Amino acid sequence: MDADVIVVGAGLAGLAATAELADAGKKVLLLDQEPEASLGGQAFWSFGGLMFVDSPEQRRMGIKDSRDLALQDWLGSAGFDRLDDEDKWARQWAEAYVDFASGEKRPWLHAQGVRFFPVVGWAERGGYNADGHGNSVPRFHITWGTGPGLVAPFERRVREAVAKGLVEFRFRHRVDELTVTGGVVDGVSGKVLEPSSVLRGQASSRTEVSDFELKAQAVIVTSGGIGGNHDLVRAQWPKRMGEPPRRMISGVPAHVDGRMLAITEQAGGRYVNRDRMWHYTEGIQNWDPIWPMHGIRILPGPSSLWFDATGKRLPVPLFPGFDTLGTLEHIMTTGYDYTWFVLTQKIIEKEFALSGQEQNPDLTGKDIKAVLGRARGGATPPVRAFMDKGADFVVRDNLPDLVRGMNDLSGDNLIDLTDLERQIVARDREITNTFTKDLQITALRGARNYRGDKLIRVAPPHRILDPKAGPLIAVRLNILTRKSLGGLQTDLESRVLRTDGTPLPGVYAAGEVAGFGGGGVHGYRSLEGTFVGGCLFTGRTAGRAAAKAVS
């Protein structure tokens, strides 16, 4: 044997699993097709958002949360409807994850030095009935240091294990097969790729230089999802959402290719819920790209007016930040794969945040003075850079010029000035009264009842066409690939299951490749703050279970 356990994928789930294995004294080979610069995977690029339930941060902000309320929200969002089959284990993982988020998760991370921004965000607000989709209360906790701050303690633990001789990195090792002997997976084989000096996230060479085959008592697959493989995204696009977008941009690097899903399937594992996926509707092209078709997601407050490509306002409750997948489904009925935000300078200064650690240097760099500047007003430097250089931004002093800019940018000439003005003026009439029938106005006023939103996330209600709030801004929003919600079906010990429901001997899976637990812990929709947290939870579970199983 070359090791006790082989871990395939050096992202956050792989690091968490490896750290647990090393703590148990097991010898581990950690493989990844990318160079060492990409250690930490997608989590490194993330905002580091984590869902906690009834946390100290929530209580300090006056938020009353509970395990029962969180589970109600999770199940209302997930919509599990395959409980006898593909959702059997996902539903059990969902309850286990809510228990984790309301119990051990925060103290476990806190003990490793992870800290959190004091203002709790309110993602996926829903807008339906109490038992429907969305977070009833704010639960989105930003890691102090964002993604790098979350990766750091697990990378540290693994590097300490390397120094002790328990863990060995094998970068540029692309796994092409899980080897099977007597029905038991006993290792991996594949190609060693040529050395690469590309920077983190950049596309690396696929030139092969040699073969490898490695043996172990167990293999843990932690290879991520499919978001960088647009062909696979389109092939698995759910029929309920119509035809897949003709054009998408990428929220993840090119190496997030989904290869290990098919490879594990070939060895006998079961891949379920492949038609469930989580892509964002507020994507903008990165003016300074790192990976191919690099897109950034806007994390919007609730005030921007949202129009489809033809200039029709999106229906209730498809407001910014309320229902990602519901908005995506609606967009795909319009015949176009882009939409528009129309807003003011006053709104963008208060409400626009950009997802990703590199777009939040104040939080990533743990710069308290710079973070406090967010409460003083003004767009953050990354947002200002997109306004100046971003291909999807139109900034004008008046509505006729704005519409001309929108039509010039899209090339479709679909926006009619008279009709767009009619809709905006109708909304503006409602804003001048304390009463309204416009539910978006009701929602943004309700949001400002939460002091976290009032402080840094929601602009004071005002007329879009008020010259004092200008200039006017239009942002073309693209479909941004991000997460696959389905994956390898696993039991509560992270063992990969076969089509007959029995464990595939020798194989575990964690992170996105396992649908963040059970082959789809989120069901159809996410509450947000549950992706990197899902990698940690499943990685920890897989590492501990494999450590117990191997001699």
N, C-alpha and C positions, 0 to 999 in steps of 0.2 A: 504494500500500500504506500502511496505517495503522501497521504494525509489521512486524518480521521474523517474530515469533511472538506468538500470542495464547494465554495460559494461562487456562483456565476453572476457577476454584476457588482461593481464597486460603487453603487449609489448609496443613498441613505439606508435603505432596507438591508443591503449587503453589509454595510458597516455595522449596523445594529446587530445583525445576526452573528457576524464575525466576532464582535466584541463579547457577546454572550458566550460563544463557544470558547473563546480564549479564557474568559473568566472561569470556565469549567475545566480548564487545563487541556483542552483539545487542540490538536494540531490542525491548522487550517491553511488551505491554498485559496487565495482570493483572486479570481480571474476577471479580466475585463478586456474587451477588444480595443478600448481607447488607451491613449497614453496616460501616464500618471497625472498630468496636468488636469485631467477631468475627474479626478477622484471626488466623490460626493455626488456625482451625477446631476440630475435635474434639481435636486433639493438645494444645491449650492446657488442656483439662479433664482430661487423662489423668494417670495416676500417673507417666508417663514411663518405664515399664518397657522395658528393652532386653535382648534375648538376645545375649550374647557367648559365645564358645567359647574355653576355655583362656585366660581373661583374668587379669591380675594380681590382681584381686579374688578370683577363684576360687582361684588358687594360694595366696594368703595364708590362705584359709579351709580349706586342705587338700583342695580339690576337684580331682580328676584328670579332665580333660575332653580331648576331641580332636575334630578335624574328622570322623573316621570314626564316632565314637560319636554325635555330633550328627546326622549324616546318617542313621544307623540309626534314631535316635529320630524324625527328621522323616518319613522314609518310612513307618515303622511307624505313625505318627499319621495321616499324610495318606491312606493307603490308596488311592492313585491306581489307578483301574480303568477309565479312559477314555483310555488312552495313545495310541490311534490317532486320537483326535479331540479332545475337550474338554480332556484333560489333557496333550496333546502338549507344549505350551510350558510349562505349569505345572510339570511335572516338571523341565524344564531350568532354570526359574527357581528351583526349590527348591534344586538343587545350587549354583547361582550364589549364592543367598542364604546358604547355609551357608558357602561359601567366603568371602563378605563378612564374616559374623559371626565367623569364625575368623581373619580376616586384617585387612583394611584398615578395617573399620568403627570399632573403638574408637580407633585412632590418628587417624583422620580427624576424628572428633568431638572428641577430646581437643585436637587442634590448633586447634579453633575455640573452646576454652574450656569445653567441657562436662566436668563431673566427675560422679563416681558414688559413691553410698552404699557403704561398705565391706562391709556384710553382704549376701551374695547370696541372693536368695529362691529357693524351690523350688516352682514352680508346676506344675500338671498332672502329678502324680506317677505317674499311670497305674495300676499295680496288676495288670498283666497279664504276659505273657511278655516276655523281653528285647527281642524284635523287634516288640512291640506298641506301643500308644499310651503316650505320656508321656515326661517328661524323666528320664533315668537319673540325672542329677546336678542340683544347683541351677545355674540359668543366668539367673535373673531379676535384672537389674541396675537399680536405681532411680536415675534421674537426680537429681543434687543440684540441687534447685530444681523437681523433678517436671516436669510438662508445660510450664509456662512457661519453665523453664530449658532445655528442649530446643528450644522454638520460638525463643527469643531470638537465638541466633547467626544463624539464617536470616532472621529478620525484620530484624536489623541489616544483613546483607549486602544485602538487597533495598532497604532504605531508603537505604543508601549509593548504590545504583545509581539510585534515584529522584533523589537529589541531583545525580548526574552526568548526568541526562537520558536514561538508558538504559531506565528502567522508569517506567511510568505506571499508577497504580491507577485502576480504574474500578469503584467500589463501586456497589451498587444496580443493577447491570446483570445482568438475568436472561436468559440465553441460551435461546432457544426453537428455534433451528435452526442446524445447520452448513451453510453455503452451499457448493454444489458447482457447479463450472464445468468442463465437459469431463471429468467423472469424477474431478476433483481437488477436495478440500476446500480452499477458499481464504478462509475466514473464518467469521464468526458473525453472526447477527442475533437480535434479541429486543426486550425492553421495558426501559426505564428505570423503576424503581420510585421512588415518592416518597421523599424523605429521611426517615430514621428515627433517632431518638435513643435507641432502646431499649438496654438494657445488654447486654453480651456474653451470648449464649446465649438471650436472650428472643426470643419470636416477634415478627417484624417485619411491617409492613404489606405487602400484595401489591397495593396500589393503583398502577396504571400511569399514568405521566405523559407518556411519549413512546416513539417507536421508535428503534432504532439498528441499524446494519449496519457491520461492521468487516471489513477485509481484511488478510490476512497470508499469508506463504509456508507457514506451518504453524500448527496448533492443537494444544495439549496439553490434554487433558481430565483434570482432577484434582478432580472434584466430589464425591467421597465415595460413601457407600453408601446403604442404604435403611432404616436402623434407626429413623428418625423417622416413617416412613410405614407405619403398622400395617396398612393395607389391602394394601399391596404385600407386606409380610412374610407376611400370611396367604395372599395369592394365590400366592406362591411357596413356601409351606410344604411341605417334602418329605413325600411320602406315607409314606416309611419311618418317620416319626415320628408317624403318625396324624393326627388332626384338630388344627388349630392352636389355641392357647390362646384361650379366650373373653376372657380379661382379661390384658393385658400392661402393664408400665410401661416408660418410655423411658429408656435409658441415653445417649441423644444428643438434641440439640436438634431442633426440628420441621423446620428447614431441611435436615436430612439426609434428602432426599425421593426420591432415586434418579432424578430427572427426566432427567439427562444420559445415563443408560443407554439409555433409549428414543430419545432424540434422536440419539445416535450410531448406534444401530441403524438408524434411519430413513435416515441418510446412507450406510449400507452396512457399518458395523462389525458385528462378531459378538459377541453377549453369550452367554457359556457358563457352565455350572455354576450356574445361577440357583437350583437347589434346595439349594445348600450355604450354610449360614449359621451364625453363632456368636452364640448368645444365652445369657445367664447365668441360672442357676437360684437364685442367692442374692441376688435383688434385694429391696430395701426401699424403701418410699415415703419420699422426702425430706420431712422436716418443714418445710423452708424451701426450696421449689422455685424453680428458675430458669426452666426450660422446662416445657411441658405434660407432665403425667404423669411428672414428673422422678423417676427412681429412681437409687439408689446400690447398687453391688455390695459385699457383704461379701467381703473377702479372708480366708477362714477358715483357722485352723490345723486340725489333724486330730482334735481331741478331741471336738467337739460330736457328740451323737447326732442322727442325721438320720432323721426319720419322714415318711411320706407324710401326706396330708390325713386319712386314716382312722386314723392312729396306728400304722402298721406300719413297722418299721425298714427302711430301704433296703438292698438286697442288696449283698453283696461284689462289686466293690471300690468301690462308690459312697459313698465317704467324702468329707468336706469337702476340696476342693482336689485331687482325684484325677482325675476324668474328667468334664469339664463336659458334653460332648455325650452321653456315655453316660447321665449322670444325667437330662438333658433327655428323652432317648428313653424312659427308664423312667417318668418322671413322666407323660408323655403317655399311658401305658398304664393309669394309675390312674383315669382319668375326672375328675381334678381338676387344676387348674393352679397349685396352691400346695403347699408342704411346710412342715415345721417343723424348726428346730434346737431341741434341749433341751440346756441347758448350765448351768454354774454361774458365779457371780461370779468365781471363781478362773480359769476358762477365758476368760471374756470379757476380763479384764484383760490376759491374756498373748497371746491368739490372735486377737482381732478387730482387723483393720485395714479401712479403708474405701477403696475405689478412688476416685481423683479428686484433683486438686491441692487443691481447696478443703476437702477432708476431712483434709488432712495439712498444716496450716499450719506445723508445725515443719520438715518436709522442704522444702516449697515456699518458706518464708522463709529457708531455710539457717540455721536456729537450732540451733547445735550443742548448747547447753545443754538445750534442749527435747527434742532427739532423744535425748540420753543418758538423759533421763527415762524413755524407753520401757523401758530395761533395768532400771530400778529397780522396775517394777511399777505396777499401777494402770491403769485404762482411760484412753485418751486423751480429752481434752475433747470432740472430735467424737463419739466412741462414747458417752460419758456423756450428751451431748445427745440422741442417738437413744434411749437407755434412758429418759430422762425425757420426751421429746416425740414419739418416733417412733410412728406408728400401728400398727406391726407388732410391737411389743415387749410382752411380758407378764412382769412381775417379781413373784414371790411368795415367801413364806417356806417354803411346804410344797407337796407335790405335789398334794393335792386342790384347793387354791386355784389352783395353776397350771393344772390341767386345766379348772377352771371358767372361768378367764380366757381360755384358748385357745378353748374352745367359744363363749364370749360374743363373742370377737373375730371368729371365722370365721362365726358364725351358722349353721353346719352341724351342730353338736352331734355330731360324728363321733368324738371322742376318748373312749375308755372308760378310766376311771381304773384299773380293775383290770388291764386288759391292758397299758396303758402302764407301770404300776408293775412288772408281771411282767418286762417286757423290760429295764427299767432295773436292777432288782435282779439279774437274771441277768448282766448286764454287770458290775455292781459286784462280784459274787462273784469274777469273773475277775480283777479289778484287784488283789485282795489277795494274789495268788500271783505268783511270778516266772515261772510257766508259764501258758500260756493257749491256748485254741483260737479265741479271738475275734481275727480278723485286723485289726480296727481297733486293738485294743490293741497287737498286734504292730507295726503301722505307726507308731503314735505313739511307742512305745519306740524303734523304729528311727530315727524322725525326730530324737529327742533325742541320737542318736549324732553328729549334725551340730551343731557348736557354734554355728552361726548360728541354727538352730532352737531349741536349748536356751537361747540367750541372750535372744532376743526373740520367738519365735514359737510355742513349744509348752509348754504348762503341764505341771508335774509330774503324772504319772498319779495320779488320786484317784477316789474314789467320787462319782458324781453326787449321791447322796442323803446325802452327808456334810454334816451341818449346819455344820461349820466352813468348808466351801467355798462356802456359800450367800451370798445368796439364790439360788433357782432362777430361771432365765430361759428363756423360750420366745420364739422369733423366727419369725414367719410369713414365708416366703420366696416371692417372686413371680418370674415369668418376666420377665426384663429384656432388652429388645431392645438389640443392640449392633452387630454386624458382619455384613455380607454377605461370604461367602467366594468367591463367583463374581464374574464381571465381564467387562469387555471383553477379548477374547483379544488378547494382544500377543506379539510375538517378543522376542528378547533385546535389541533396540534400542528397546523400548517402542512400536514401531509397531503401531497397531491393525490387526487382520487382518479380511479379509472372509470370507464363508462358504466361498469356494473356497481359503482359506489364503494368499492373496496380500495384501500390505499395502494398506490403504485410503490412497491417496496424500494426504499432507498432514496426517495425524492420528496423534497419539501419545496414550498414556494412562498415568497413574501413580496410585499409591495405591489406595484401596479400590475405586474405580470400575473398576480393572483387576484386581480380585481380588488386589491387592498383588503382581501380576506374573503374566503369562501367562493371566489369567482365572481364577486360583484356585491360587496357590502353596501354600496350606495343605492342599489336598485337602479331606478331610472334617473334620479336626480341627487345632486350633492347639496349639503348644507354649507359647504366651504370650510376651510380650516381643517379638513379631514383627509387630505391627501398625504402631506408629509407626516402627519400624525398617524395615518394608516400604515405608512412605511415603517415607522418606528414600532408600532404595536405588533404588526405581523413579523417584522424582522426579529424583534425580541422573542416573540413566541416561537418562531422557527428555530432560532439559535438554541433556545433552552430545550426545545423538544428533541432536536437532533443530538444535543449533548447528552441527554438521558439515554438515547437509543443506541449510541455507538459505544463500543467497549473501550 
